[in-house]
């Protein structure tokens, strides 16, 4: 039995950070490292004249609609239409390279969980016009700031909770089964592998921010291997979040960007002085021990060691990094977005930000 190809237990998605296990294929966490209190440096540019329109390719529909048809023909059709994506889907997402496309298809089509999951996805994403419009707007902004950037094709799919926003050769995928709504019965049934504090963000409004984050982190602004200190990682994540401020629609809330609840964001704003003081008093900014600093950068229900009764927000280093970068851009109005993202001097950004919460 091709057990690892079934959809009931598959969950390869949650890594603490984005990894690159293959040359042309990157799985990025659905968890996105993004949020801050609102403060935009400038009015967004007019991008209406940029000729760009995103049309989502519905691999999920093409795959499911061929259930019951000749497997060899279906395999050939999907391979011809989706190329590199189909190869990654078969060999990286739902399979491990040890099974042929027809074996994968046969296993999926026989799995009732796959059918049930597709039906729920179709009920949530029968129409994608609004999503396409939002993606088009965001990639226009990206094109405005980075004219040489290549806009990827966007492909939707269902993988049985294996991956949320993979990026590969000329594409970014949207695992629609990981956006069907926080109250989905499926998320409650996989709570041991996907805790509710994560799955509560598996809703349609998170699609565009997650795609944007994936593209920013993996295509435009990859983290340097030399960024080993906590402060360098804080600033890098803060820059990603600030970039998202500039290219996402202003209606996208900061809570959606970072994945905080409203209460968690309020906690951060209330205790910002104490959070910063904690980092300073414990000499954490220039700490390089991965195990010590990851607790301030990674997902979780709260940040251990801060707050009473486990009420603190998670990944506080990311949130503070966002505040520092926003303050830097407020204090240095002549700095462009492109100059900010290219700046490698972490100490310069920290110093010139004059960040000192009160």
Backbone torsions as a table, in degrees:
resi	resn	phi	psi	omega
1	UNK	NA	134.6	-179.9
2	UNK	-83.9	68.4	-171.9
3	UNK	-58.0	-41.0	-175.6
4	UNK	-68.8	-8.2	179.3
5	UNK	-94.6	-6.9	179.7
6	UNK	-75.9	165.3	-174.1
7	UNK	-100.7	0.8	-174.3
8	UNK	-79.0	-35.7	-174.5
9	UNK	-117.5	-7.1	-175.0
10	UNK	-63.8	123.5	174.3
11	UNK	-157.8	90.3	-177.6
12	UNK	-103.1	7.6	-161.1
13	UNK	-81.1	-43.0	-167.7
14	UNK	-85.3	97.8	171.5
15	UNK	-103.8	152.9	-178.7
16	UNK	-68.4	-23.6	179.3
17	UNK	-151.1	162.7	178.8
18	UNK	-64.0	137.4	178.7
19	UNK	-125.4	166.0	179.3
20	UNK	-127.8	80.5	-177.9
21	UNK	-75.8	-13.2	-178.2
22	UNK	-137.9	154.0	-177.1
23	UNK	-59.9	-40.0	-174.7
24	UNK	-115.4	21.4	-176.1
25	UNK	-144.8	123.8	-178.7
26	UNK	-129.5	129.1	174.1
27	UNK	-99.5	126.9	-176.4
28	UNK	-114.6	137.9	-177.3
29	UNK	-62.6	143.1	175.5
30	UNK	-70.9	-12.5	-174.2
31	UNK	-75.7	2.9	-169.5
32	UNK	5.1	139.7	-178.7
33	UNK	-97.0	81.6	-172.9
34	UNK	-147.3	132.0	163.3
35	UNK	166.8	161.3	176.2
36	UNK	-177.5	161.3	174.4
37	UNK	-71.1	151.9	-168.8
38	UNK	-72.8	132.1	169.3
39	UNK	-171.1	107.1	-178.1
40	UNK	-98.5	140.2	-176.5
41	UNK	-74.7	-33.6	-173.1
42	UNK	-153.0	163.9	175.9
43	UNK	-69.4	141.3	-178.6
44	UNK	-66.9	145.9	-178.8
45	UNK	-71.0	160.5	175.6
46	UNK	-81.8	116.0	-177.6
47	UNK	-115.1	12.9	-174.4
48	UNK	-62.8	-24.2	-177.0
49	UNK	-87.5	-6.3	-179.7
50	UNK	-76.3	120.9	-175.3
51	UNK	-79.5	85.0	-177.6
52	UNK	-145.5	130.2	179.0
53	UNK	-144.1	121.7	-179.9
54	UNK	-85.7	128.7	171.7
55	UNK	-122.7	117.5	-177.6
56	UNK	-74.1	127.3	176.5
57	UNK	-85.1	120.5	-172.4
58	UNK	-90.3	75.3	174.4
59	UNK	-58.5	-38.3	-179.0
60	UNK	-57.8	-41.4	179.2
61	UNK	-71.3	-43.9	-179.6
62	UNK	-60.2	-38.5	179.9
63	UNK	-70.3	-49.3	-174.2
64	UNK	-70.2	-36.7	-178.4
65	UNK	-66.4	-16.3	-179.7
66	UNK	-96.9	9.8	175.2
67	UNK	-60.7	129.5	-179.0
68	UNK	94.1	-6.7	179.7
69	UNK	-95.9	175.1	-177.7
70	UNK	-59.8	124.5	-175.1
71	UNK	-66.6	-40.3	-179.8
72	UNK	-62.4	-42.8	179.7
73	UNK	-68.5	-39.0	178.1
74	UNK	-64.6	-43.2	178.5
75	UNK	-60.5	-43.2	179.3
76	UNK	-66.2	-41.5	-180.0
77	UNK	-61.7	-48.3	-177.9
78	UNK	-67.0	-37.4	178.0
79	UNK	-65.4	-41.9	179.8
80	UNK	-67.1	-40.0	-174.4
81	UNK	-80.8	-35.2	-171.4
82	UNK	-114.4	-8.4	171.3
83	UNK	47.2	-115.8	-175.0
84	UNK	-59.9	-36.4	179.9
85	UNK	-64.2	-45.0	-178.5
86	UNK	-63.0	-38.5	177.7
87	UNK	-62.2	-43.9	178.4
88	UNK	-66.1	-38.6	179.5
89	UNK	-61.5	-46.1	-177.6
90	UNK	-71.5	-41.2	-170.8
91	UNK	-100.4	-15.7	-175.2
92	UNK	-122.0	-33.6	-173.1
93	UNK	-92.8	-60.7	-178.6
94	UNK	-101.9	-12.0	177.3
95	UNK	-127.6	176.8	-178.7
96	UNK	-122.6	18.0	178.8
97	UNK	92.3	-4.9	-177.6
98	UNK	-96.6	0.4	-176.8
99	UNK	-129.9	146.8	179.9
100	UNK	-75.8	166.6	177.6
101	UNK	-59.6	-40.1	-179.4
102	UNK	-68.2	-35.1	176.0
103	UNK	-65.2	-41.2	176.8
104	UNK	-60.8	-49.3	-178.9
105	UNK	-59.8	-44.7	-179.8
106	UNK	-59.3	-44.2	-179.3
107	UNK	-64.5	-44.4	-180.0
108	UNK	-62.6	-48.1	-175.4
109	UNK	-65.0	-26.1	178.9
110	UNK	-83.9	-12.7	-174.3
111	UNK	-88.8	115.0	-178.7
112	UNK	-63.9	-31.7	178.5
113	UNK	-62.5	-37.5	177.0
114	UNK	-61.9	-44.1	179.2
115	UNK	-63.8	-46.3	-179.9
116	UNK	-61.9	-41.3	-179.0
117	UNK	-66.7	-41.9	177.4
118	UNK	-61.7	-38.9	179.0
119	UNK	-62.8	-39.6	178.8
120	UNK	-70.7	-38.8	176.9
121	UNK	-61.0	-44.0	179.9
122	UNK	-63.2	-37.1	178.6
123	UNK	-65.6	-31.4	-179.6
124	UNK	-86.8	-36.2	-173.0
125	UNK	-120.7	40.5	176.5
126	UNK	-61.2	-35.5	177.3
127	UNK	-122.3	139.5	-177.1
128	UNK	-125.9	16.6	-175.9
129	UNK	-60.5	-43.8	-179.4
130	UNK	-65.5	-40.1	178.0
131	UNK	-63.9	-42.9	178.7
132	UNK	-63.6	-38.8	178.5
133	UNK	-65.0	-42.0	179.5
134	UNK	-67.1	-41.6	177.2
135	UNK	-64.6	-39.8	178.6
136	UNK	-61.3	-44.1	179.5
137	UNK	-61.8	-46.9	-179.0
138	UNK	-62.2	-44.4	-178.7
139	UNK	-73.2	-20.0	170.4
140	UNK	-67.9	-43.2	176.8
141	UNK	-62.0	-42.5	178.5
142	UNK	-61.0	-42.8	178.7
143	UNK	-65.3	-34.9	178.1
144	UNK	-61.6	-47.0	-177.5
145	UNK	-79.9	-31.1	-178.1
146	UNK	-131.6	78.6	-175.1
147	UNK	-57.7	-27.7	-177.4
148	UNK	-85.1	-5.3	179.7
149	UNK	-68.1	143.6	-178.8
150	UNK	-99.6	119.3	-179.9
151	UNK	-72.0	122.8	-177.4
152	UNK	-78.5	159.7	168.8
153	UNK	-76.4	145.3	-178.6
154	UNK	-106.6	125.0	-175.5
155	UNK	-124.7	125.8	178.0
156	UNK	-95.1	150.5	-176.2
157	UNK	-159.1	171.7	173.4
158	UNK	-126.7	126.2	-176.8
159	UNK	-125.0	6.8	-177.5
160	UNK	70.9	41.6	176.6
161	UNK	66.7	28.5	-179.9
162	UNK	-83.5	-38.1	-177.7
163	UNK	-159.1	146.5	-174.3
164	UNK	-98.8	-54.0	-179.2
165	UNK	-133.8	74.1	178.7
166	UNK	-72.0	151.3	175.5
167	UNK	-127.0	132.4	-177.7
168	UNK	-139.2	-153.9	-177.3
169	UNK	-68.2	101.4	175.2
170	UNK	69.8	22.2	177.7
171	UNK	-149.8	156.7	164.0
172	UNK	-124.4	131.3	180.0
173	UNK	-96.6	153.7	174.0
174	UNK	-122.0	108.1	177.0
175	UNK	-77.3	90.0	-171.8
176	UNK	-60.4	-26.7	179.2
177	UNK	-67.0	-11.3	177.3
178	UNK	-105.7	23.4	176.3
179	UNK	-142.3	20.0	-170.0
180	UNK	-83.5	-2.8	176.9
181	UNK	124.3	133.7	-172.1
182	UNK	-60.0	-22.8	-177.8
183	UNK	-93.8	10.6	-179.3
184	UNK	-60.4	139.4	178.2
185	UNK	-62.4	-27.0	-178.5
186	UNK	-66.0	-40.0	-177.6
187	UNK	-68.5	-33.0	177.8
188	UNK	-68.3	-28.1	-178.0
189	UNK	-83.0	-13.1	179.9
190	UNK	-115.0	25.1	-172.4
191	UNK	-61.8	-25.9	179.2
192	UNK	-67.5	-32.3	179.2
193	UNK	-99.5	-23.8	178.9
194	UNK	-130.1	95.8	-177.6
195	UNK	-62.6	155.3	-175.2
196	UNK	-63.1	-27.9	179.2
197	UNK	-68.3	-16.5	173.7
198	UNK	-92.6	-50.5	-173.6
199	UNK	-68.4	-16.7	176.4
200	UNK	-63.6	-15.9	178.6
201	UNK	-95.8	4.9	-179.3
202	UNK	-85.6	63.1	-177.9
203	UNK	-127.4	157.2	-175.1
204	UNK	-54.8	-32.8	-176.8
205	UNK	-67.8	-11.3	179.3
206	UNK	-90.1	-8.3	-174.0
207	UNK	-59.1	-56.8	-174.4
208	UNK	-63.8	-45.4	176.3
209	UNK	-59.5	-37.5	-179.5
210	UNK	-70.2	-40.1	177.0
211	UNK	-63.4	-42.6	179.7
212	UNK	-61.9	-44.6	179.4
213	UNK	-62.5	-43.6	179.3
214	UNK	-58.4	-47.8	-178.9
215	UNK	-63.9	-42.2	-179.3
216	UNK	-63.9	-47.3	-175.2
217	UNK	-71.4	-38.0	-170.7
218	UNK	-99.3	-26.0	-177.7
219	UNK	-106.3	-35.9	-172.5
220	UNK	-104.1	-42.5	-169.5
221	UNK	-136.7	69.9	179.1
222	UNK	-70.8	141.5	-179.6
223	UNK	-69.2	135.6	-179.8
224	UNK	-74.2	143.5	178.0
225	UNK	-60.9	-25.3	-178.4
226	UNK	-77.4	-11.1	179.4
227	UNK	-79.3	84.5	-174.4
228	UNK	-108.0	-22.0	-179.2
229	UNK	-78.9	157.8	178.1
230	UNK	-60.1	-44.1	-176.6
231	UNK	-64.8	-36.1	179.1
232	UNK	-66.5	-37.4	177.9
233	UNK	-72.0	-35.6	175.7
234	UNK	-61.3	-47.4	-179.1
235	UNK	-65.7	-41.1	178.8
236	UNK	-60.2	-47.6	179.3
237	UNK	-66.4	-35.7	176.5
238	UNK	-63.1	-37.6	177.6
239	UNK	-66.5	-39.9	177.1
240	UNK	-60.8	-44.8	-179.7
241	UNK	-64.9	-40.1	178.6
242	UNK	-65.8	-39.8	175.5
243	UNK	-58.3	-42.4	178.6
244	UNK	-64.7	-35.2	173.6
245	UNK	-53.2	-40.2	-172.7
246	UNK	-81.2	-24.6	-174.5
247	UNK	-110.9	-12.4	174.8
248	UNK	-89.4	155.2	176.3
249	UNK	-59.9	143.3	-178.3
250	UNK	-61.9	-17.0	179.1
251	UNK	-75.9	-12.8	178.7
252	UNK	-75.4	118.8	-176.2
253	UNK	-72.6	152.0	176.9
254	UNK	-62.3	-32.8	177.5
255	UNK	-61.9	-34.5	178.7
256	UNK	-73.3	-38.1	-178.7
257	UNK	-61.1	-44.0	-176.3
258	UNK	-98.7	-17.5	-179.3
259	UNK	86.8	23.3	175.6
260	UNK	-85.4	157.1	165.5
261	UNK	-81.7	164.9	176.8
262	UNK	-59.0	-39.2	-179.7
263	UNK	-64.5	-38.9	179.5
264	UNK	-66.6	-40.4	178.7
265	UNK	-66.5	-40.3	177.2
266	UNK	-62.4	-38.4	177.9
267	UNK	-62.1	-44.0	179.3
268	UNK	-60.6	-45.3	-179.5
269	UNK	-65.7	-37.1	-179.7
270	UNK	-68.2	-40.0	-173.3
271	UNK	-110.3	25.4	-177.8
272	UNK	-58.5	-42.1	178.9
273	UNK	-61.0	-43.9	-177.9
274	UNK	-68.3	-37.1	178.9
275	UNK	-62.9	-48.6	179.7
276	UNK	-63.1	-41.3	177.8
277	UNK	-62.1	-37.2	178.3
278	UNK	-62.0	-44.3	179.2
279	UNK	-63.2	-41.0	-178.3
280	UNK	-70.4	-47.2	-176.1
281	UNK	-64.4	-29.3	-179.1
282	UNK	-98.7	11.4	176.6
283	UNK	51.8	45.9	-175.1
284	UNK	-91.5	-21.8	-171.6
285	UNK	-57.7	-38.4	-176.5
286	UNK	-107.8	17.5	175.2
287	UNK	-69.9	139.0	-179.8
288	UNK	-117.6	-4.4	178.8
289	UNK	-66.5	114.6	-174.1
290	UNK	-57.8	-43.0	-177.6
291	UNK	-64.6	-34.9	-179.0
292	UNK	-73.5	-39.1	-172.7
293	UNK	-89.1	-21.6	-177.6
294	UNK	-63.3	-27.7	-179.2
295	UNK	-63.3	-22.7	-179.8
296	UNK	-97.7	2.8	-178.0
297	UNK	-123.5	-18.6	-170.1
298	UNK	-98.3	166.9	177.6
299	UNK	-69.2	155.4	176.8
300	UNK	173.1	171.1	178.0
301	UNK	-74.5	-21.9	178.9
302	UNK	-165.0	176.4	176.5
303	UNK	-101.9	114.7	-179.2
304	UNK	-58.4	138.0	176.2
305	UNK	93.6	-9.6	179.6
306	UNK	-125.1	138.3	177.1
307	UNK	83.9	162.2	178.8
308	UNK	-98.8	145.0	174.3
309	UNK	55.5	36.4	176.9
310	UNK	55.8	35.6	-177.1
311	UNK	-97.8	1.5	179.3
312	UNK	-70.9	159.8	175.0
313	UNK	-81.5	156.1	176.6
314	UNK	-81.0	175.1	176.2
315	UNK	38.1	55.0	-177.2
316	UNK	-67.3	-25.9	176.1
317	UNK	-64.3	-36.4	177.9
318	UNK	-66.7	-44.1	-178.1
319	UNK	-64.8	-44.5	178.8
320	UNK	-64.5	-38.9	177.3
321	UNK	-58.1	-38.7	177.5
322	UNK	-63.2	-42.6	179.3
323	UNK	-62.6	-40.7	-179.4
324	UNK	-63.5	-45.4	-178.5
325	UNK	-66.2	-42.5	177.4
326	UNK	-60.8	-41.3	178.9
327	UNK	-65.6	-38.6	177.8
328	UNK	-59.7	-44.3	-178.9
329	UNK	-72.1	-28.1	174.9
330	UNK	-70.2	-39.0	-177.5
331	UNK	-78.7	-21.0	-175.0
332	UNK	-127.4	73.2	-172.0
333	UNK	-67.2	-15.5	178.6
334	UNK	-82.6	-8.6	-179.8
335	UNK	-80.1	128.2	178.8
336	UNK	-84.2	166.2	176.6
337	UNK	-60.0	-42.9	-179.2
338	UNK	-63.3	-38.7	178.6
339	UNK	-67.7	-39.2	176.5
340	UNK	-59.2	-50.6	-174.7
341	UNK	-67.8	-24.9	-179.5
342	UNK	-87.7	-15.2	-177.2
343	UNK	-68.1	122.2	-177.3
344	UNK	-102.8	-6.4	-177.5
345	UNK	-87.5	95.8	-179.0
346	UNK	-61.3	-42.9	-178.6
347	UNK	-62.6	-36.4	178.7
348	UNK	-62.1	-46.8	-179.7
349	UNK	-62.9	-44.0	180.0
350	UNK	-62.5	-45.8	-177.5
351	UNK	-66.5	-50.4	-176.5
352	UNK	-72.8	-14.8	176.3
353	UNK	-71.4	-25.4	-175.8
354	UNK	54.5	36.4	-178.1
355	UNK	-70.5	119.0	178.2
356	UNK	-157.0	83.8	-176.7
357	UNK	-60.1	146.4	-179.3
358	UNK	-125.4	NA	NA
